[in-house]
Structure formats: C-alpha cells, structure tokens
Amino acid sequence: MMEPHELYGLWIVLCPAISALAADLLAREWGAKAPWSLMAGLVFGFSGLVQNALLEGQIYQTLLVGLPSLALCVRRFQVSESFS
C-alpha cells in the first residue's frame, strides 16, 4: 500500500504527463508532425494552469486529460461519414 505522500508525488508527475499525451494525440489528429505535436503536448500538460493548481494545493486540477480528449472525439465525429 502506498503512503499518502507517495501517492501525492505520483499524482503530481503522472497526471500532467497523461494530459500532455492527450494533447499530443490531438495535435497529431490536427496534422502536426512529430516534434511540434510533442511540444504542444508538453506546453499543455505542464502549463501555468497546472503549476498554479500545484501551488494552490488543488492537485485534482492537474488532470486535464478531458479537454483534449473531448476535442479529439468531436473532431473524429465531425470527419466521420456516418453517425453509427
């Protein structure tokens, strides 16, 4: 079983990284190539919003994976040919 401070440290590192991965996938969906999509992911995942949430102690706001995931789903829905 993990101690609370270990879980806190894991959350601080893992959640922005997952958010960065989702933003990287969204950038690739929009047509960005390898180094630029990675930069978009890093800028989104480790942005000032995340840093501000960490400083305020609101670590649940570091998991921003829903924003690029929603945009990715809407994009794929819009380019699909059917609703099924």
Biopython code that builds the backbone (N, CA, C, O; Angstrom):
import numpy as np
from Bio.PDB.StructureBuilder import StructureBuilder

atoms = [
    (1, "MET", "N", (0.844, -1.181, 0.000)),
    (1, "MET", "CA", (0.000, 0.000, 0.000)),
    (1, "MET", "C", (0.887, 1.241, 0.000)),
    (1, "MET", "O", (1.926, 1.290, 0.658)),
    (2, "MET", "N", (0.451, 2.227, -0.748)),
    (2, "MET", "CA", (1.237, 3.462, -0.870)),
    (2, "MET", "C", (0.895, 4.423, 0.255)),
    (2, "MET", "O", (-0.245, 4.500, 0.713)),
    (3, "GLU", "N", (1.900, 5.141, 0.678)),
    (3, "GLU", "CA", (1.704, 6.209, 1.650)),
    (3, "GLU", "C", (1.078, 7.413, 0.948)),
    (3, "GLU", "O", (1.235, 7.568, -0.263)),
    (4, "PRO", "N", (0.373, 8.264, 1.688)),
    (4, "PRO", "CA", (-0.269, 9.424, 1.053)),
    (4, "PRO", "C", (0.703, 10.358, 0.343)),
    (4, "PRO", "O", (0.378, 10.876, -0.725)),
    (5, "HIS", "N", (1.891, 10.589, 0.911)),
    (5, "HIS", "CA", (2.838, 11.491, 0.254)),
    (5, "HIS", "C", (3.417, 10.866, -1.012)),
    (5, "HIS", "O", (3.773, 11.591, -1.941)),
    (6, "GLU", "N", (3.521, 9.534, -1.072)),
    (6, "GLU", "CA", (3.968, 8.873, -2.295)),
    (6, "GLU", "C", (2.904, 8.981, -3.390)),
    (6, "GLU", "O", (3.219, 9.215, -4.557)),
    (7, "LEU", "N", (1.661, 8.810, -3.002)),
    (7, "LEU", "CA", (0.556, 8.945, -3.951)),
    (7, "LEU", "C", (0.454, 10.380, -4.470)),
    (7, "LEU", "O", (0.176, 10.605, -5.648)),
    (8, "TYR", "N", (0.678, 11.336, -3.587)),
    (8, "TYR", "CA", (0.674, 12.754, -3.972)),
    (8, "TYR", "C", (1.766, 13.030, -5.000)),
    (8, "TYR", "O", (1.512, 13.690, -6.008)),
    (9, "GLY", "N", (2.970, 12.535, -4.757)),
    (9, "GLY", "CA", (4.070, 12.727, -5.691)),
    (9, "GLY", "C", (3.825, 12.051, -7.023)),
    (9, "GLY", "O", (4.158, 12.602, -8.072)),
    (10, "LEU", "N", (3.244, 10.859, -6.991)),
    (10, "LEU", "CA", (2.916, 10.154, -8.222)),
    (10, "LEU", "C", (1.864, 10.912, -9.021)),
    (10, "LEU", "O", (1.962, 11.009, -10.244)),
    (11, "TRP", "N", (0.865, 11.445, -8.338)),
    (11, "TRP", "CA", (-0.201, 12.203, -8.996)),
    (11, "TRP", "C", (0.360, 13.461, -9.659)),
    (11, "TRP", "O", (-0.032, 13.808, -10.773)),
    (12, "ILE", "N", (1.279, 14.141, -8.970)),
    (12, "ILE", "CA", (1.864, 15.384, -9.482)),
    (12, "ILE", "C", (2.619, 15.139, -10.785)),
    (12, "ILE", "O", (2.626, 16.001, -11.665)),
    (13, "VAL", "N", (3.249, 13.984, -10.919)),
    (13, "VAL", "CA", (4.022, 13.684, -12.126)),
    (13, "VAL", "C", (3.156, 13.024, -13.197)),
    (13, "VAL", "O", (3.255, 13.365, -14.375)),
    (14, "LEU", "N", (2.323, 12.097, -12.795)),
    (14, "LEU", "CA", (1.591, 11.278, -13.754)),
    (14, "LEU", "C", (0.453, 12.026, -14.450)),
    (14, "LEU", "O", (0.277, 11.877, -15.659)),
    (15, "CYS", "N", (-0.306, 12.809, -13.730)),
    (15, "CYS", "CA", (-1.472, 13.474, -14.325)),
    (15, "CYS", "C", (-1.106, 14.506, -15.392)),
    (15, "CYS", "O", (-1.729, 14.500, -16.453)),
    (16, "PRO", "N", (-0.139, 15.384, -15.172)),
    (16, "PRO", "CA", (0.243, 16.275, -16.283)),
    (16, "PRO", "C", (0.826, 15.516, -17.467)),
    (16, "PRO", "O", (0.664, 15.939, -18.612)),
    (17, "ALA", "N", (1.505, 14.396, -17.206)),
    (17, "ALA", "CA", (2.054, 13.606, -18.313)),
    (17, "ALA", "C", (0.936, 12.976, -19.143)),
    (17, "ALA", "O", (1.034, 12.927, -20.370)),
    (18, "ILE", "N", (-0.117, 12.497, -18.497)),
    (18, "ILE", "CA", (-1.258, 11.933, -19.220)),
    (18, "ILE", "C", (-1.974, 13.026, -20.010)),
    (18, "ILE", "O", (-2.402, 12.797, -21.141)),
    (19, "SER", "N", (-2.103, 14.204, -19.423)),
    (19, "SER", "CA", (-2.713, 15.328, -20.123)),
    (19, "SER", "C", (-1.874, 15.733, -21.333)),
    (19, "SER", "O", (-2.416, 16.066, -22.387)),
    (20, "ALA", "N", (-0.550, 15.704, -21.179)),
    (20, "ALA", "CA", (0.342, 16.035, -22.286)),
    (20, "ALA", "C", (0.217, 15.009, -23.406)),
    (20, "ALA", "O", (0.263, 15.370, -24.582)),
    (21, "LEU", "N", (0.059, 13.741, -23.055)),
    (21, "LEU", "CA", (-0.118, 12.705, -24.070)),
    (21, "LEU", "C", (-1.413, 12.920, -24.851)),
    (21, "LEU", "O", (-1.438, 12.759, -26.071)),
    (22, "ALA", "N", (-2.481, 13.279, -24.154)),
    (22, "ALA", "CA", (-3.753, 13.534, -24.841)),
    (22, "ALA", "C", (-3.646, 14.741, -25.766)),
    (22, "ALA", "O", (-4.194, 14.721, -26.868)),
    (23, "ALA", "N", (-2.952, 15.784, -25.338)),
    (23, "ALA", "CA", (-2.769, 16.957, -26.199)),
    (23, "ALA", "C", (-1.882, 16.627, -27.391)),
    (23, "ALA", "O", (-2.091, 17.158, -28.482)),
    (24, "ASP", "N", (-0.900, 15.762, -27.199)),
    (24, "ASP", "CA", (-0.053, 15.317, -28.300)),
    (24, "ASP", "C", (-0.875, 14.552, -29.333)),
    (24, "ASP", "O", (-0.702, 14.756, -30.535)),
    (25, "LEU", "N", (-1.758, 13.683, -28.879)),
    (25, "LEU", "CA", (-2.624, 12.946, -29.801)),
    (25, "LEU", "C", (-3.564, 13.878, -30.555)),
    (25, "LEU", "O", (-3.826, 13.673, -31.740)),
    (26, "LEU", "N", (-4.070, 14.896, -29.877)),
    (26, "LEU", "CA", (-4.935, 15.868, -30.546)),
    (26, "LEU", "C", (-4.165, 16.651, -31.604)),
    (26, "LEU", "O", (-4.678, 16.885, -32.698)),
    (27, "ALA", "N", (-2.948, 17.054, -31.287)),
    (27, "ALA", "CA", (-2.140, 17.792, -32.259)),
    (27, "ALA", "C", (-1.828, 16.926, -33.471)),
    (27, "ALA", "O", (-1.814, 17.421, -34.598)),
    (28, "ARG", "N", (-1.578, 15.640, -33.253)),
    (28, "ARG", "CA", (-1.338, 14.735, -34.381)),
    (28, "ARG", "C", (-2.605, 14.555, -35.220)),
    (28, "ARG", "O", (-2.538, 14.430, -36.443)),
    (29, "GLU", "N", (-3.749, 14.542, -34.553)),
    (29, "GLU", "CA", (-5.017, 14.437, -35.282)),
    (29, "GLU", "C", (-5.236, 15.660, -36.167)),
    (29, "GLU", "O", (-5.793, 15.545, -37.258)),
    (30, "TRP", "N", (-4.808, 16.811, -35.711)),
    (30, "TRP", "CA", (-4.956, 18.037, -36.481)),
    (30, "TRP", "C", (-3.892, 18.200, -37.557)),
    (30, "TRP", "O", (-3.938, 19.149, -38.339)),
    (31, "GLY", "N", (-2.921, 17.266, -37.601)),
    (31, "GLY", "CA", (-1.925, 17.281, -38.662)),
    (31, "GLY", "C", (-0.547, 17.774, -38.276)),
    (31, "GLY", "O", (0.297, 17.952, -39.154)),
    (32, "ALA", "N", (-0.285, 17.999, -37.010)),
    (32, "ALA", "CA", (1.048, 18.432, -36.590)),
    (32, "ALA", "C", (2.009, 17.249, -36.652)),
    (32, "ALA", "O", (1.626, 16.124, -36.331)),
    (33, "LYS", "N", (3.229, 17.486, -37.052)),
    (33, "LYS", "CA", (4.236, 16.434, -37.155)),
    (33, "LYS", "C", (4.942, 16.254, -35.811)),
    (33, "LYS", "O", (4.676, 16.974, -34.849)),
    (34, "ALA", "N", (5.838, 15.287, -35.770)),
    (34, "ALA", "CA", (6.409, 14.763, -34.532)),
    (34, "ALA", "C", (6.982, 15.800, -33.550)),
    (34, "ALA", "O", (6.506, 15.822, -32.415)),
    (35, "PRO", "N", (7.933, 16.637, -33.871)),
    (35, "PRO", "CA", (8.444, 17.485, -32.788)),
    (35, "PRO", "C", (7.445, 18.541, -32.326)),
    (35, "PRO", "O", (7.450, 18.938, -31.161)),
    (36, "TRP", "N", (6.592, 18.994, -33.235)),
    (36, "TRP", "CA", (5.650, 20.058, -32.884)),
    (36, "TRP", "C", (4.482, 19.521, -32.074)),
    (36, "TRP", "O", (3.977, 20.208, -31.186)),
    (37, "SER", "N", (4.050, 18.315, -32.365)),
    (37, "SER", "CA", (2.972, 17.745, -31.562)),
    (37, "SER", "C", (3.460, 17.457, -30.152)),
    (37, "SER", "O", (2.710, 17.618, -29.189)),
    (38, "LEU", "N", (4.707, 17.033, -30.023)),
    (38, "LEU", "CA", (5.279, 16.803, -28.691)),
    (38, "LEU", "C", (5.376, 18.111, -27.912)),
    (38, "LEU", "O", (5.090, 18.153, -26.715)),
    (39, "MET", "N", (5.778, 19.172, -28.597)),
    (39, "MET", "CA", (5.864, 20.466, -27.934)),
    (39, "MET", "C", (4.480, 20.953, -27.498)),
    (39, "MET", "O", (4.328, 21.514, -26.412)),
    (40, "ALA", "N", (3.484, 20.739, -28.338)),
    (40, "ALA", "CA", (2.117, 21.127, -27.967)),
    (40, "ALA", "C", (1.655, 20.357, -26.733)),
    (40, "ALA", "O", (1.019, 20.922, -25.842)),
    (41, "GLY", "N", (1.978, 19.070, -26.687)),
    (41, "GLY", "CA", (1.615, 18.272, -25.525)),
    (41, "GLY", "C", (2.307, 18.733, -24.263)),
    (41, "GLY", "O", (1.673, 18.838, -23.212)),
    (42, "LEU", "N", (3.588, 19.007, -24.346)),
    (42, "LEU", "CA", (4.325, 19.460, -23.162)),
    (42, "LEU", "C", (3.857, 20.828, -22.683)),
    (42, "LEU", "O", (3.742, 21.066, -21.481)),
    (43, "VAL", "N", (3.588, 21.720, -23.625)),
    (43, "VAL", "CA", (3.112, 23.050, -23.248)),
    (43, "VAL", "C", (1.747, 22.968, -22.588)),
    (43, "VAL", "O", (1.482, 23.682, -21.621)),
    (44, "PHE", "N", (0.877, 22.104, -23.098)),
    (44, "PHE", "CA", (-0.445, 21.957, -22.492)),
    (44, "PHE", "C", (-0.359, 21.226, -21.151)),
    (44, "PHE", "O", (-0.948, 21.661, -20.162)),
    (45, "GLY", "N", (0.369, 20.125, -21.126)),
    (45, "GLY", "CA", (0.402, 19.300, -19.922)),
    (45, "GLY", "C", (1.080, 19.957, -18.740)),
    (45, "GLY", "O", (0.681, 19.737, -17.597)),
    (46, "PHE", "N", (2.086, 20.750, -18.993)),
    (46, "PHE", "CA", (2.835, 21.381, -17.909)),
    (46, "PHE", "C", (2.718, 22.901, -17.991)),
    (46, "PHE", "O", (3.703, 23.622, -17.831)),
    (47, "SER", "N", (1.514, 23.369, -18.239)),
    (47, "SER", "CA", (1.265, 24.793, -18.429)),
    (47, "SER", "C", (1.196, 25.529, -17.093)),
    (47, "SER", "O", (1.326, 24.935, -16.023)),
    (48, "GLY", "N", (0.991, 26.818, -17.191)),
    (48, "GLY", "CA", (0.856, 27.635, -15.992)),
    (48, "GLY", "C", (-0.365, 27.281, -15.176)),
    (48, "GLY", "O", (-0.363, 27.431, -13.954)),
    (49, "LEU", "N", (-1.412, 26.811, -15.838)),
    (49, "LEU", "CA", (-2.611, 26.391, -15.122)),
    (49, "LEU", "C", (-2.304, 25.236, -14.178)),
    (49, "LEU", "O", (-2.778, 25.208, -13.043)),
    (50, "VAL", "N", (-1.511, 24.289, -14.655)),
    (50, "VAL", "CA", (-1.122, 23.146, -13.824)),
    (50, "VAL", "C", (-0.214, 23.613, -12.691)),
    (50, "VAL", "O", (-0.376, 23.184, -11.548)),
    (51, "GLN", "N", (0.727, 24.477, -12.995)),
    (51, "GLN", "CA", (1.635, 24.969, -11.964)),
    (51, "GLN", "C", (0.878, 25.759, -10.891)),
    (51, "GLN", "O", (1.176, 25.644, -9.702)),
    (52, "ASN", "N", (-0.083, 26.545, -11.313)),
    (52, "ASN", "CA", (-0.898, 27.298, -10.368)),
    (52, "ASN", "C", (-1.718, 26.361, -9.484)),
    (52, "ASN", "O", (-1.849, 26.594, -8.282)),
    (53, "ALA", "N", (-2.267, 25.309, -10.075)),
    (53, "ALA", "CA", (-3.044, 24.340, -9.290)),
    (53, "ALA", "C", (-2.159, 23.643, -8.267)),
    (53, "ALA", "O", (-2.597, 23.379, -7.148)),
    (54, "LEU", "N", (-0.921, 23.344, -8.638)),
    (54, "LEU", "CA", (0.000, 22.712, -7.688)),
    (54, "LEU", "C", (0.366, 23.663, -6.556)),
    (54, "LEU", "O", (0.448, 23.252, -5.398)),
    (55, "LEU", "N", (0.583, 24.924, -6.884)),
    (55, "LEU", "CA", (0.922, 25.892, -5.846)),
    (55, "LEU", "C", (-0.220, 26.106, -4.867)),
    (55, "LEU", "O", (0.004, 26.334, -3.678)),
    (56, "GLU", "N", (-1.444, 26.031, -5.372)),
    (56, "GLU", "CA", (-2.610, 26.210, -4.509)),
    (56, "GLU", "C", (-2.995, 24.933, -3.778)),
    (56, "GLU", "O", (-3.844, 24.967, -2.887)),
    (57, "GLY", "N", (-2.381, 23.797, -4.141)),
    (57, "GLY", "CA", (-2.686, 22.544, -3.481)),
    (57, "GLY", "C", (-3.909, 21.836, -4.037)),
    (57, "GLY", "O", (-4.428, 20.914, -3.407)),
    (58, "GLN", "N", (-4.369, 22.246, -5.188)),
    (58, "GLN", "CA", (-5.547, 21.617, -5.801)),
    (58, "GLN", "C", (-5.070, 20.647, -6.875)),
    (58, "GLN", "O", (-5.156, 20.936, -8.068)),
    (59, "ILE", "N", (-4.565, 19.491, -6.439)),
    (59, "ILE", "CA", (-3.920, 18.584, -7.387)),
    (59, "ILE", "C", (-4.913, 17.914, -8.326)),
    (59, "ILE", "O", (-4.511, 17.405, -9.373)),
    (60, "TYR", "N", (-6.176, 17.898, -7.991)),
    (60, "TYR", "CA", (-7.154, 17.303, -8.889)),
    (60, "TYR", "C", (-7.281, 18.109, -10.175)),
    (60, "TYR", "O", (-7.757, 17.579, -11.179)),
    (61, "GLN", "N", (-6.872, 19.366, -10.175)),
    (61, "GLN", "CA", (-6.936, 20.193, -11.384)),
    (61, "GLN", "C", (-5.752, 19.976, -12.311)),
    (61, "GLN", "O", (-5.678, 20.598, -13.371)),
    (62, "THR", "N", (-4.819, 19.099, -11.930)),
    (62, "THR", "CA", (-3.697, 18.803, -12.814)),
    (62, "THR", "C", (-4.062, 17.747, -13.849)),
    (62, "THR", "O", (-3.325, 17.557, -14.816)),
    (63, "LEU", "N", (-5.173, 17.063, -13.667)),
    (63, "LEU", "CA", (-5.616, 16.056, -14.623)),
    (63, "LEU", "C", (-6.548, 16.720, -15.632)),
    (63, "LEU", "O", (-7.761, 16.771, -15.432)),
    (64, "LEU", "N", (-5.973, 17.223, -16.705)),
    (64, "LEU", "CA", (-6.726, 17.951, -17.725)),
    (64, "LEU", "C", (-6.902, 17.114, -18.987)),
    (64, "LEU", "O", (-7.040, 17.658, -20.083)),
    (65, "VAL", "N", (-6.896, 15.815, -18.837)),
    (65, "VAL", "CA", (-6.967, 14.934, -20.000)),
    (65, "VAL", "C", (-8.318, 15.032, -20.707)),
    (65, "VAL", "O", (-8.419, 14.682, -21.883)),
    (66, "GLY", "N", (-9.334, 15.493, -20.027)),
    (66, "GLY", "CA", (-10.664, 15.571, -20.616)),
    (66, "GLY", "C", (-10.797, 16.621, -21.704)),
    (66, "GLY", "O", (-11.577, 16.440, -22.640)),
    (67, "LEU", "N", (-10.055, 17.712, -21.602)),
    (67, "LEU", "CA", (-10.165, 18.781, -22.593)),
    (67, "LEU", "C", (-9.686, 18.350, -23.974)),
    (67, "LEU", "O", (-10.450, 18.458, -24.934)),
    (68, "PRO", "N", (-8.445, 17.862, -24.117)),
    (68, "PRO", "CA", (-8.044, 17.427, -25.458)),
    (68, "PRO", "C", (-8.763, 16.162, -25.906)),
    (68, "PRO", "O", (-8.959, 15.962, -27.105)),
    (69, "SER", "N", (-9.156, 15.312, -24.978)),
    (69, "SER", "CA", (-9.891, 14.097, -25.356)),
    (69, "SER", "C", (-11.259, 14.439, -25.934)),
    (69, "SER", "O", (-11.698, 13.821, -26.903)),
    (70, "LEU", "N", (-11.921, 15.406, -25.353)),
    (70, "LEU", "CA", (-13.211, 15.835, -25.878)),
    (70, "LEU", "C", (-13.053, 16.452, -27.264)),
    (70, "LEU", "O", (-13.839, 16.164, -28.166)),
    (71, "ALA", "N", (-12.044, 17.297, -27.435)),
    (71, "ALA", "CA", (-11.802, 17.894, -28.744)),
    (71, "ALA", "C", (-11.454, 16.827, -29.780)),
    (71, "ALA", "O", (-11.851, 16.939, -30.940)),
    (72, "LEU", "N", (-10.720, 15.799, -29.373)),
    (72, "LEU", "CA", (-10.376, 14.705, -30.271)),
    (72, "LEU", "C", (-11.615, 13.920, -30.683)),
    (72, "LEU", "O", (-11.768, 13.561, -31.850)),
    (73, "CYS", "N", (-12.492, 13.658, -29.732)),
    (73, "CYS", "CA", (-13.728, 12.931, -30.047)),
    (73, "CYS", "C", (-14.648, 13.748, -30.953)),
    (73, "CYS", "O", (-15.251, 13.197, -31.874)),
    (74, "VAL", "N", (-14.762, 15.039, -30.708)),
    (74, "VAL", "CA", (-15.597, 15.897, -31.556)),
    (74, "VAL", "C", (-15.012, 15.962, -32.956)),
    (74, "VAL", "O", (-15.757, 15.914, -33.935)),
    (75, "ARG", "N", (-13.712, 16.069, -33.070)),
    (75, "ARG", "CA", (-13.051, 16.113, -34.382)),
    (75, "ARG", "C", (-13.309, 14.829, -35.162)),
    (75, "ARG", "O", (-13.651, 14.872, -36.344)),
    (76, "ARG", "N", (-13.145, 13.688, -34.497)),
    (76, "ARG", "CA", (-13.368, 12.405, -35.181)),
    (76, "ARG", "C", (-14.833, 12.218, -35.545)),
    (76, "ARG", "O", (-15.148, 11.601, -36.562)),
    (77, "PHE", "N", (-15.725, 12.743, -34.722)),
    (77, "PHE", "CA", (-17.148, 12.668, -35.046)),
    (77, "PHE", "C", (-17.473, 13.513, -36.265)),
    (77, "PHE", "O", (-18.261, 13.103, -37.117)),
    (78, "GLN", "N", (-16.873, 14.687, -36.352)),
    (78, "GLN", "CA", (-17.156, 15.587, -37.461)),
    (78, "GLN", "C", (-16.643, 15.067, -38.793)),
    (78, "GLN", "O", (-17.258, 15.325, -39.828)),
    (79, "VAL", "N", (-15.539, 14.347, -38.794)),
    (79, "VAL", "CA", (-14.984, 13.854, -40.060)),
    (79, "VAL", "C", (-15.512, 12.480, -40.436)),
    (79, "VAL", "O", (-15.226, 11.991, -41.529)),
    (80, "SER", "N", (-16.282, 11.844, -39.546)),
    (80, "SER", "CA", (-16.830, 10.540, -39.885)),
    (80, "SER", "C", (-17.961, 10.699, -40.900)),
    (80, "SER", "O", (-18.624, 11.734, -40.966)),
    (81, "GLU", "N", (-18.154, 9.667, -41.668)),
    (81, "GLU", "CA", (-19.154, 9.739, -42.731)),
    (81, "GLU", "C", (-20.553, 9.345, -42.260)),
    (81, "GLU", "O", (-21.545, 9.715, -42.888)),
    (82, "SER", "N", (-20.637, 8.606, -41.172)),
    (82, "SER", "CA", (-21.952, 8.182, -40.696)),
    (82, "SER", "C", (-22.037, 8.397, -39.190)),
    (82, "SER", "O", (-21.023, 8.611, -38.526)),
    (83, "PHE", "N", (-23.236, 8.339, -38.666)),
    (83, "PHE", "CA", (-23.432, 8.519, -37.234)),
    (83, "PHE", "C", (-23.314, 7.225, -36.446)),
    (83, "PHE", "O", (-23.315, 7.253, -35.215)),
    (84, "SER", "N", (-23.214, 6.104, -37.123)),
    (84, "SER", "CA", (-23.159, 4.818, -36.419)),
    (84, "SER", "C", (-21.766, 4.474, -35.966)),
    (84, "SER", "O", (-21.556, 3.424, -35.359)),
]
sb = StructureBuilder()
sb.init_structure("model")
sb.init_model(0)
sb.init_chain("A")
sb.init_seg("    ")
for serial, (resi, resn, name, xyz) in enumerate(atoms, 1):
    if name == "N":
        sb.init_residue(resn, " ", resi, " ")
    sb.init_atom(name, np.array(xyz, "f"), 0.0, 1.0, " ", f" {name:<3s}", serial, name[0])
structure = sb.get_structure()
